[in-house]
Amino acid sequence: MADGYIEWARQATDPKEARKKPEALDDLVVLDASYRHIGGLVCSSMLSEFGAEVIRIEPPGGDPARNFSPYGIKHKDTGLGYLVEARNKLHITLNLNVAEGREIFKKLARKADVVIETFPAGVMDEWGIGYRQLSQENPGLIYCAIYTYGQFGPRAACGKPDYDVINQAISGVAWSTGEMVEDEDNPQPWEVPTKIGSWYGWYIGGLWGAFGILAALRYRGQTGRGQLVDVSGAEGIMRFMDCYLTFYNMTGIEKERIGNLDANINPYTIVPVKDGYAMIAGFTDPNFYALTECLQKQEWRNDPRFDTFLKRAKLTASKAFWPLLVEETKKYTADELLEIFLDYVRNKRGPGTPVTAKVATPTEVLQQENWWLRGVLEEVEDLNYGKVTLQAPVWKMTETPGRIKWVCRSVGQDNEFVYRKYLGYGPRKVRELKERGII
């Protein structure tokens, strides 16, 4: 029965068939005026994948985000970070630092459903193109402002740009990530708070921004009224921090960094195996029983340090158990461990389910047939950028799936098309604006 459903789901949601299906947001016009900010690009990417006509607005020389790339590597003069999140967008240039550019922006905003911006709080308002001004002429406008410190509060007016690492730092997540300090009087160089990866603060802010926009669209459909959507990447991260903040609020105890050990449960960790690393979990009493059976270490569940869930959860127990676990996992490859665990489940050799998975390198992720079959990785043929492999839309949907239509555009590539379509500007007008540095 399961196989029948899986095959039905594959056929009903096959990403290869996405272009034959309608787009949920194909009547939506979005102005992405984010600046030097991957989160704004992520936000508009989500909407563009569902068919919104996203007009990406850059300064005449191009957005600095085009330069964001590891080691400065570029493809066709575009940084890889920008390339990943430039999908499906029309690209125009417009100088918002001058009055005439701001007047043109106002005209575009009258025709738009959504504006996305990432400037420090109050900058767009000071320019006369913030939500308060634009909503007077377009009451249905949804205006999403993504900024580290939000649009109000003691820090909102600081004027500092939004940086991913600042979002991570002030959210508290960096404090809870990294290696534990074994000796407070002699901390090691690696025993420090650790960021959770590149641009998570920006990506999370962009994702929450898109979610807020979709909720605001639902409300506008009922009332005709738009609204301001105020999103902070730092606040977005806090929603991913499990019970850390609540735990401190209730107990006054700050959970310290403990590396790959878990502050609440054990075992729930990454261990070395013959061919790399694997994730191992078996923390509930039934699952711990299953783990000990699979590894033929029944004596662990009789050890007074580990014989109950609560005892195993203590940090002292976690630290004592880890080397015992590693001694066993090093005997197997990741696939061998997985097969032992699956055999236990398939043949119902006892209660509980032990869990394992190999920790994949980026190269191994790209080589996984499963991801290609599910369409989460896609090689896109683009007129400007050639063949580019991208992470495709996450959602598999039966009726209105997302899709990638093109990878990117060069700076100002769609100026003539957009300015003619929305403002009636002909080639001569566009050329004159370009010569004067307005676009």
Backbone hydrogen bonds, N-H to C=O, Kabsch-Sander energy under -0.5 kcal/mol:
donor,donor_aa,acceptor,acceptor_aa,energy
5,Y,1,M,-1.9
6,I,2,A,-2.7
7,E,3,D,-2.1
8,W,4,G,-1.9
9,A,5,Y,-3.0
10,R,6,I,-2.1
11,Q,7,E,-2.2
12,A,8,W,-2.8
13,T,9,A,-1.8
14,D,10,R,-0.7
17,E,14,D,-2.2
18,A,15,P,-1.6
20,K,17,E,-1.6
21,K,18,A,-2.0
25,L,50,F,-3.1
26,D,23,E,-1.1
28,L,25,L,-1.9
30,V,28,L,-0.5
30,V,53,E,-2.5
31,L,114,V,-2.9
32,D,30,V,-0.7
32,D,55,I,-2.3
33,A,31,L,-1.0
33,A,116,I,-2.7
41,L,37,H,-1.1
42,V,38,I,-2.5
43,C,39,G,-2.4
44,S,40,G,-2.1
45,S,41,L,-2.1
46,M,42,V,-2.2
47,L,43,C,-1.3
48,S,44,S,-2.6
49,E,45,S,-2.4
50,F,46,M,-0.7
50,F,47,L,-0.6
51,G,48,S,-1.8
52,A,47,L,-2.1
53,E,28,L,-3.0
54,V,52,A,-1.2
54,V,88,N,-0.5
55,I,30,V,-3.5
55,I,53,E,-0.6
56,R,54,V,-0.8
56,R,90,L,-3.8
57,I,32,D,-2.6
57,I,55,I,-0.6
58,E,56,R,-0.6
58,E,92,I,-2.3
62,G,59,P,-2.7
66,R,63,D,-2.2
67,N,64,P,-2.3
68,F,65,A,-1.5
69,S,67,N,-0.6
72,G,69,S,-1.9
73,I,70,P,-2.1
75,H,78,T,-2.9
78,T,75,H,-1.0
79,G,66,R,-3.1
80,L,73,I,-0.9
81,G,68,F,-1.6
82,Y,68,F,-0.7
83,L,79,G,-2.3
84,V,80,L,-1.9
85,E,81,G,-0.8
85,E,82,Y,-0.6
86,A,83,L,-0.9
88,N,406,W,-1.9
89,K,86,A,-1.3
90,L,54,V,-2.8
92,I,56,R,-2.9
92,I,90,L,-0.5
94,L,58,E,-2.6
95,N,438,I,-3.2
96,L,94,L,-1.0
98,V,95,N,-1.0
102,R,98,V,-1.9
103,E,99,A,-2.0
104,I,100,E,-1.9
105,F,101,G,-2.1
106,K,102,R,-2.2
107,K,103,E,-1.8
108,L,104,I,-2.2
109,A,105,F,-2.7
110,R,106,K,-1.5
111,K,107,K,-0.6
111,K,108,L,-1.2
112,A,109,A,-0.8
113,D,29,V,-2.7
114,V,29,V,-1.9
115,V,142,I,-2.4
116,I,31,L,-2.7
117,E,144,C,-2.4
123,V,120,P,-2.0
126,E,122,G,-2.6
127,W,123,V,-1.6
128,G,125,D,-1.4
129,I,124,M,-2.7
130,G,124,M,-0.5
134,L,130,G,-2.7
135,S,131,Y,-2.5
136,Q,133,Q,-0.8
137,E,133,Q,-0.8
137,E,134,L,-0.6
138,N,134,L,-1.6
141,L,138,N,-2.2
142,I,113,D,-2.5
143,Y,141,L,-0.6
143,Y,227,Q,-2.2
144,C,115,V,-3.4
144,C,142,I,-0.6
145,A,143,Y,-0.6
145,A,229,V,-2.5
146,I,117,E,-2.5
146,I,144,C,-0.6
147,Y,145,A,-0.6
147,Y,231,V,-2.5
150,G,147,Y,-1.8
156,A,153,G,-1.1
157,A,153,G,-0.5
158,C,155,R,-1.9
159,G,156,A,-0.6
163,Y,161,P,-0.6
167,N,163,Y,-2.0
168,Q,164,D,-2.1
169,A,165,V,-2.4
170,I,166,I,-2.7
171,S,167,N,-1.1
172,G,168,Q,-0.8
172,G,169,A,-0.7
173,V,168,Q,-0.5
174,A,168,Q,-1.3
176,S,172,G,-1.0
177,T,173,V,-0.5
177,T,174,A,-0.8
179,E,190,W,-0.7
182,E,180,M,-0.8
186,N,183,D,-1.5
191,E,188,Q,-1.8
192,V,190,W,-1.7
194,T,174,A,-1.6
194,T,177,T,-2.0
200,Y,197,G,-0.7
203,Y,199,W,-3.2
204,I,200,Y,-2.9
205,G,201,G,-1.5
206,G,202,W,-2.6
207,L,203,Y,-2.5
208,W,204,I,-2.5
209,G,205,G,-2.1
210,A,206,G,-2.3
211,F,207,L,-2.1
212,G,208,W,-2.5
213,I,209,G,-2.4
214,L,210,A,-2.3
215,A,211,F,-2.0
216,A,212,G,-2.5
217,L,213,I,-2.3
218,R,214,L,-1.7
219,Y,215,A,-1.9
220,R,216,A,-2.7
221,G,217,L,-2.1
222,Q,218,R,-0.9
222,Q,219,Y,-0.8
223,T,219,Y,-2.2
224,G,220,R,-2.9
226,G,139,P,-2.8
227,Q,141,L,-0.6
229,V,143,Y,-3.2
230,D,228,L,-0.6
231,V,145,A,-2.7
231,V,229,V,-0.6
236,G,232,S,-2.3
237,I,233,G,-2.0
238,M,234,A,-1.4
239,R,235,E,-0.9
239,R,236,G,-0.7
240,F,237,I,-2.4
241,M,238,M,-1.4
244,Y,241,M,-2.2
247,F,243,C,-3.2
248,Y,244,Y,-1.9
249,N,245,L,-2.3
250,M,246,T,-2.1
251,T,247,F,-2.3
252,G,248,Y,-2.9
254,E,252,G,-0.5
255,K,253,I,-0.6
259,G,178,G,-2.5
261,L,258,I,-2.0
262,D,265,I,-0.5
269,T,280,I,-2.1
271,V,278,A,-3.0
273,V,276,G,-2.4
274,K,332,Y,-3.2
276,G,273,V,-1.5
278,A,271,V,-2.7
279,M,357,A,-3.2
280,I,269,T,-3.1
281,A,355,V,-2.2
282,G,267,P,-2.2
288,F,284,T,-2.8
289,Y,285,D,-2.1
290,A,286,P,-2.0
291,L,287,N,-2.3
292,T,288,F,-2.5
293,E,289,Y,-2.0
294,C,290,A,-2.6
295,L,291,L,-2.2
296,Q,293,E,-0.9
297,K,292,T,-2.9
300,W,297,K,-2.0
301,R,298,Q,-0.8
302,N,299,E,-1.0
303,D,299,E,-0.6
303,D,300,W,-1.0
306,F,303,D,-1.9
307,D,303,D,-1.0
312,R,308,T,-2.4
313,A,309,F,-1.5
314,K,310,L,-0.6
314,K,311,K,-1.1
318,S,314,K,-2.4
319,K,315,L,-2.6
320,A,316,T,-1.6
321,F,317,A,-2.5
322,W,318,S,-1.9
324,L,320,A,-0.6
325,L,321,F,-2.3
326,V,322,W,-2.7
327,E,323,P,-1.9
328,E,324,L,-0.9
328,E,325,L,-0.7
329,T,325,L,-2.5
330,K,326,V,-2.0
331,K,328,E,-1.7
332,Y,329,T,-1.8
337,L,333,T,-2.2
338,L,334,A,-2.2
339,E,335,D,-2.4
340,I,336,E,-2.1
341,F,337,L,-2.3
342,L,338,L,-2.7
343,D,339,E,-2.4
344,Y,340,I,-1.7
345,V,341,F,-1.7
346,R,342,L,-3.4
347,N,343,D,-2.2
348,K,345,V,-1.2
349,R,344,Y,-2.2
355,V,281,A,-2.4
357,A,279,M,-1.2
359,V,277,Y,-2.7
360,A,358,K,-0.9
365,V,361,T,-2.3
366,L,362,P,-2.1
367,Q,363,T,-1.1
368,Q,364,E,-0.6
368,Q,365,V,-1.2
369,E,367,Q,-0.6
371,W,368,Q,-0.6
372,W,368,Q,-1.2
373,L,369,E,-2.8
374,R,370,N,-1.9
375,G,372,W,-0.9
376,V,371,W,-1.9
377,L,371,W,-0.9
378,E,390,L,-2.5
380,V,378,E,-0.8
380,V,388,V,-3.2
382,D,380,V,-0.7
382,D,386,G,-2.4
386,G,382,D,-2.1
388,V,380,V,-2.5
388,V,386,G,-0.5
390,L,378,E,-2.7
390,L,388,V,-0.5
392,A,376,V,-2.7
392,A,390,L,-0.6
397,M,395,W,-0.5
403,R,49,E,-1.4
405,K,403,R,-0.5
413,Q,410,S,-2.0
414,D,91,H,-2.8
415,N,412,G,-1.7
418,V,414,D,-2.7
419,Y,415,N,-2.6
420,R,416,E,-1.7
421,K,417,F,-2.4
422,Y,418,V,-2.8
423,L,419,Y,-1.3
424,G,420,R,-1.1
425,Y,419,Y,-2.2
430,V,426,G,-2.4
431,R,427,P,-2.6
432,E,428,R,-2.4
433,L,429,K,-2.5
434,K,430,V,-2.1
435,E,431,R,-2.3
436,R,432,E,-1.4
437,G,434,K,-1.6
438,I,433,L,-2.4
439,I,433,L,-1.1
